Amino acid sequence: MLNLLTFKEHADASHDGMTGREAVALYSNAMKEFVEQHGGSYVLAAYVDSQLIGEGGESFEFVGVMRYPSRQAFLTLAGDPEIASSIGRHREAGLESQWLFAMTEVIE
């Protein structure tokens, strides 16, 4: 999975005084642990410094690449109640927008 994210300048009131980036960092750190406990792995988590080629991606601030054992494993994990009830609140507080791409590896 490829995630391209942009952050709110200021996180929602539930995260008083935090930037969107700080709130999403709470989400990302908790999700990394959760994903790894359920058979997935983080391949890359990085802030975007600049766009070198092309147009249209200038607003993206963060890239995350995760590997899951299968698409079903991702769907099961994404639908887990723990994400909705606790971890997901950080995401909602700080995330402005997200593009999520499902991918299939061709070179291993």
VENDA-V669857 format. One record per pair of residues at least 12 apart in sequence whose C-alpha atoms are under 10 Angstrom apart, sorted by the first residue. I is the first residue (numbers start at 1). GAP is how many residues later the second one is. D is the distance in whole Angstrom. If there is no record, write none. Layout:
# VENDA-V669857
i:I gap:GAP d:D
i:I gap:GAP d:D
This chain:
# VENDA-V669857
i:1 gap:41 d:10
i:1 gap:42 d:10
i:1 gap:63 d:8
i:1 gap:64 d:6
i:1 gap:65 d:5
i:1 gap:66 d:6
i:1 gap:67 d:8
i:1 gap:70 d:9
i:1 gap:73 d:9
i:1 gap:99 d:7
i:1 gap:100 d:6
i:1 gap:101 d:5
i:1 gap:102 d:6
i:1 gap:103 d:9
i:2 gap:41 d:10
i:2 gap:42 d:9
i:2 gap:61 d:7
i:2 gap:62 d:6
i:2 gap:63 d:5
i:2 gap:64 d:7
i:2 gap:65 d:9
i:2 gap:97 d:8
i:2 gap:98 d:6
i:2 gap:99 d:5
i:2 gap:100 d:7
i:2 gap:101 d:7
i:3 gap:42 d:9
i:3 gap:57 d:10
i:3 gap:59 d:8
i:3 gap:60 d:6
i:3 gap:61 d:5
i:3 gap:62 d:6
i:3 gap:63 d:8
i:3 gap:95 d:7
i:3 gap:96 d:6
i:3 gap:97 d:5
i:3 gap:98 d:7
i:3 gap:99 d:9
i:4 gap:43 d:10
i:4 gap:44 d:9
i:4 gap:53 d:9
i:4 gap:55 d:10
i:4 gap:56 d:6
i:4 gap:57 d:7
i:4 gap:58 d:6
i:4 gap:59 d:5
i:4 gap:60 d:7
i:4 gap:61 d:9
i:4 gap:93 d:8
i:4 gap:94 d:6
i:4 gap:95 d:5
i:4 gap:96 d:7
i:4 gap:97 d:9
i:5 gap:16 d:10
i:5 gap:19 d:10
i:5 gap:42 d:9
i:5 gap:43 d:10
i:5 gap:54 d:9
i:5 gap:55 d:6
i:5 gap:56 d:6
i:5 gap:57 d:5
i:5 gap:58 d:6
i:5 gap:59 d:8
i:5 gap:90 d:7
i:5 gap:91 d:8
i:5 gap:92 d:6
i:5 gap:93 d:5
i:5 gap:94 d:7
i:5 gap:95 d:9
i:6 gap:14 d:9
i:6 gap:15 d:8
i:6 gap:18 d:10
i:6 gap:53 d:7
i:6 gap:54 d:5
i:6 gap:55 d:5
i:6 gap:56 d:7
i:6 gap:57 d:9
i:6 gap:88 d:9
i:6 gap:89 d:6
i:6 gap:90 d:5
i:6 gap:91 d:5
i:6 gap:92 d:7
i:6 gap:93 d:9
i:7 gap:12 d:8
i:7 gap:13 d:5
i:7 gap:14 d:6
i:7 gap:15 d:9
i:7 gap:16 d:9
i:7 gap:17 d:8
i:7 gap:52 d:9
i:7 gap:53 d:9
i:7 gap:54 d:7
i:7 gap:55 d:9
i:7 gap:84 d:9
i:7 gap:86 d:9
i:7 gap:87 d:6
i:7 gap:88 d:5
i:7 gap:89 d:5
i:7 gap:90 d:7
i:7 gap:91 d:9
i:8 gap:12 d:5
i:8 gap:13 d:7
i:8 gap:14 d:10
i:8 gap:15 d:9
i:8 gap:16 d:9
i:8 gap:84 d:10
i:8 gap:85 d:8
i:8 gap:86 d:5
i:8 gap:87 d:6
i:8 gap:88 d:5
i:8 gap:89 d:8
i:9 gap:12 d:8
i:9 gap:13 d:10
i:9 gap:85 d:8
i:9 gap:86 d:9
i:9 gap:87 d:8
i:10 gap:12 d:9
i:10 gap:13 d:9
i:10 gap:83 d:9
i:10 gap:84 d:7
i:10 gap:85 d:10
i:10 gap:86 d:10
i:11 gap:12 d:6
i:11 gap:13 d:9
i:11 gap:79 d:9
i:11 gap:80 d:9
i:11 gap:81 d:9
i:11 gap:82 d:5
i:11 gap:83 d:5
i:11 gap:84 d:8
i:11 gap:85 d:9
i:12 gap:77 d:10
i:12 gap:78 d:9
i:12 gap:80 d:8
i:12 gap:81 d:5
i:12 gap:82 d:7
i:12 gap:83 d:10
i:13 gap:80 d:8
i:14 gap:75 d:9
i:14 gap:76 d:9
i:14 gap:78 d:10
i:14 gap:79 d:7
i:15 gap:74 d:9
i:15 gap:75 d:8
i:15 gap:78 d:7
i:15 gap:79 d:8
i:16 gap:77 d:10
i:18 gap:75 d:9
i:18 gap:76 d:8
i:19 gap:74 d:9
i:19 gap:75 d:7
i:19 gap:76 d:10
i:20 gap:70 d:9
i:20 gap:71 d:9
i:20 gap:72 d:9
i:20 gap:73 d:7
i:20 gap:74 d:4
i:20 gap:75 d:6
i:20 gap:76 d:8
i:21 gap:26 d:10
i:21 gap:40 d:9
i:21 gap:41 d:9
i:21 gap:69 d:10
i:21 gap:70 d:10
i:21 gap:72 d:10
i:21 gap:73 d:6
i:21 gap:74 d:8
i:21 gap:75 d:10
i:22 gap:68 d:9
i:22 gap:69 d:10
i:22 gap:71 d:10
i:22 gap:72 d:7
i:23 gap:66 d:9
i:23 gap:67 d:5
i:23 gap:68 d:7
i:23 gap:69 d:9
i:23 gap:70 d:6
i:23 gap:71 d:5
i:23 gap:72 d:8
i:24 gap:63 d:10
i:24 gap:64 d:9
i:24 gap:65 d:9
i:24 gap:66 d:6
i:24 gap:67 d:5
i:24 gap:68 d:8
i:24 gap:69 d:8
i:24 gap:70 d:5
i:24 gap:71 d:6
i:24 gap:72 d:10
i:25 gap:65 d:8
i:25 gap:66 d:8
i:25 gap:69 d:9
i:26 gap:61 d:8
i:26 gap:62 d:10
i:26 gap:63 d:10
i:26 gap:64 d:6
i:26 gap:65 d:8
i:26 gap:68 d:10
i:27 gap:56 d:9
i:27 gap:59 d:9
i:27 gap:60 d:6
i:27 gap:61 d:7
i:27 gap:62 d:8
i:27 gap:63 d:5
i:27 gap:64 d:6
i:27 gap:65 d:9
i:27 gap:66 d:10
i:27 gap:67 d:9
i:27 gap:68 d:10
i:28 gap:17 d:9
i:28 gap:36 d:9
i:28 gap:59 d:9
i:28 gap:60 d:10
i:28 gap:62 d:9
i:28 gap:63 d:8
i:29 gap:58 d:9
i:30 gap:53 d:9
i:30 gap:56 d:10
i:30 gap:57 d:7
i:30 gap:58 d:9
i:30 gap:60 d:10
i:31 gap:52 d:8
i:31 gap:56 d:7
i:31 gap:57 d:9
i:32 gap:13 d:10
i:32 gap:34 d:9
i:34 gap:43 d:9
i:34 gap:48 d:9
i:34 gap:49 d:9
i:34 gap:53 d:9
i:35 gap:31 d:9
i:35 gap:32 d:9
i:35 gap:33 d:8
i:35 gap:38 d:10
i:35 gap:39 d:9
i:35 gap:42 d:7
i:35 gap:43 d:9
i:36 gap:30 d:10
i:36 gap:31 d:10
i:36 gap:32 d:9
i:38 gap:30 d:9
i:38 gap:31 d:9
i:38 gap:35 d:8
i:38 gap:36 d:9
i:38 gap:38 d:10
i:38 gap:39 d:7
i:39 gap:28 d:9
i:39 gap:29 d:7
i:39 gap:30 d:7
i:39 gap:31 d:10
i:39 gap:34 d:8
i:39 gap:35 d:10
i:39 gap:38 d:10
i:40 gap:26 d:7
i:40 gap:27 d:6
i:40 gap:28 d:4
i:40 gap:29 d:6
i:40 gap:30 d:9
i:40 gap:33 d:8
i:40 gap:34 d:8
i:40 gap:37 d:9
i:41 gap:24 d:9
i:41 gap:25 d:6
i:41 gap:26 d:5
i:41 gap:27 d:7
i:41 gap:28 d:9
i:42 gap:22 d:8
i:42 gap:23 d:6
i:42 gap:24 d:4
i:42 gap:25 d:6
i:42 gap:26 d:9
i:43 gap:21 d:8
i:43 gap:22 d:5
i:43 gap:23 d:5
i:43 gap:24 d:7
i:44 gap:19 d:7
i:44 gap:20 d:6
i:44 gap:21 d:5
i:44 gap:22 d:7
i:44 gap:23 d:10
i:45 gap:17 d:7
i:45 gap:18 d:6
i:45 gap:19 d:4
i:45 gap:20 d:7
i:45 gap:21 d:9
i:46 gap:15 d:9
i:46 gap:16 d:6
i:46 gap:17 d:5
i:46 gap:18 d:7
i:46 gap:19 d:9
i:47 gap:13 d:9
i:47 gap:14 d:6
i:47 gap:15 d:4
i:47 gap:16 d:6
i:47 gap:17 d:9
i:48 gap:12 d:7
i:48 gap:13 d:5
i:48 gap:14 d:5
i:48 gap:15 d:7
i:49 gap:12 d:8
i:49 gap:13 d:9
i:59 gap:38 d:10
i:60 gap:37 d:9
i:60 gap:38 d:9
i:60 gap:39 d:9
i:62 gap:36 d:10
i:63 gap:35 d:10
i:63 gap:36 d:10
i:64 gap:36 d:9
i:65 gap:35 d:10
i:65 gap:36 d:10
i:65 gap:38 d:10
i:66 gap:36 d:10
i:67 gap:35 d:10
i:67 gap:36 d:9
i:67 gap:37 d:10
i:67 gap:38 d:9
i:70 gap:34 d:10
i:71 gap:31 d:8
i:71 gap:32 d:9
i:71 gap:33 d:10
i:74 gap:28 d:10
